[in-house]
């Protein structure tokens, strides 16, 4: 199980790294982690758990690390706060290109998770944030 989840995690990172064309896999993982946790905090608890269920175990662990269910879903429902939250954690990455890179994370997720789950998560997000996530 451990070897398999490590392999799957590397596959996810490499797929996103290729889309982003970034040099550092560590930075790619950081963008993935902060993006999925920002999404998580806009979802109901049930939907957050269903979203995580299709992730590799290691990524799922990062997704749930530090989660405080009593504070979610968060009240802020606008895209600018969502983007600022992500940018706060990846601002030191020289290659970071804002909305475009976040959209690439979502495109990678579209290819790794079921269309049904992506549709459920997108439907649960406010329209302004959903607009950042291309349909699968």
N, C-alpha and C positions, 0 to 999 in steps of 0.2 A: 504494500500500500504506500509506503513512504517513497520508494523508488519511483513508483508510478506517478504520484502527485508531484514529485520534483520534476519529472520529465514533462508532465502536462504544464506545470508552471513555466518551465523554460520555453515550451511551445507558445504559450500565450505571450510571454515577454518578447520572444523572437518575432512573432507575427506582428506585434505592435511596433517593435523596433524597426522592422522593415517598412511599415506604413509611415512612421514618423521620420525615418532616415536620421535617427539620432545616434551618436557615438556610444553613449553610455547605457548599458542595460539597467544599471542601478537607477538612473534618471527615468528611464522608461517605466520601471516598476513603481517608482514614486508617483509618476503621473497617473498610472493605472489605479494605484491604491487610493490616492486622494480623490480621483474622479468617482470611483465606485462608492466610496464612503460618503461623498457629497450627495450622490443619488440616494443611497440608503437612508439618509436623514430626512428625505422628503417622502419616504414611503411609510405605509402602515407597517406595524410589526409583522403581520402575516405576509405581506407582500415582500418585505425586506428579507424574510427567511426563505421564501420561495425563490427569490432572485439569487440568493447565495447558494441554494441547493445545487445549482448547475455549475458552480465554480470549482476549480481544483481545490483540494483541501488546504493547501498553503495560502492561496489567494483568499479563500473563504476565511481563514484565520485572520488575515490582515483586514478583511472587510469588517469582521466583528470586533477586532481589537479596539478597545477604548469606547465602544458603543454604549451609550446611556439611553436605554429605551424610554425611560421616563421623560426624556427631553425631546423625543421625536414622535411624530413628524414635526419638523421645525416650523415656526410661524412664517418666516420669510419665504415668499413664494415667487420672487422675481429672479430673472436670469443674471442680473448684474451682481447680486449677492452670491449667487452660485458660482459665477466666474471668479469673483474676488477671493472666495474661499479656496478655490483650486490654485489660483495664482499665488496666494500667500505661501503655499507649500512648495511651489515649483518656480518661484520667481528667480531663484539663483541659477536655474538652468538656462544657459545662453541660447539654446536652440528652441526654447518654448515659444510657441506662436499662438497662444490664446485659444480663441474659439475653434480655429481650424484643427488644432491638436486634440482638443476635447472631442470634436466631431470624429476624429480618427480613432479615438478610444472607443466611441460608441459604434463605429463601423466594425471594429475588431470584435466587439461583443456581439454584434449582429451575426457574425460568422461563427461564433463559438457557443452561443446559447440558443435554445429553441425559439422559433418565431413567435410561438404563443406566449412564452415568458417575456420576451422583448415587448410584445404588444401590450401585455398586462402592465409592465413597468412603465412604459411610455404613457399609457393611459392614466396612470396614477400620478404622473408628474404634472406640474402646472404647465400651461401651454407655452409660456416663454422659455422654459427649460426643455420641454419636449421638442421645440423647434430646433434645438441644437443637435438632436439625435435623429439622424436620417432613418427613414423606415427601412426595415430589412428587405 
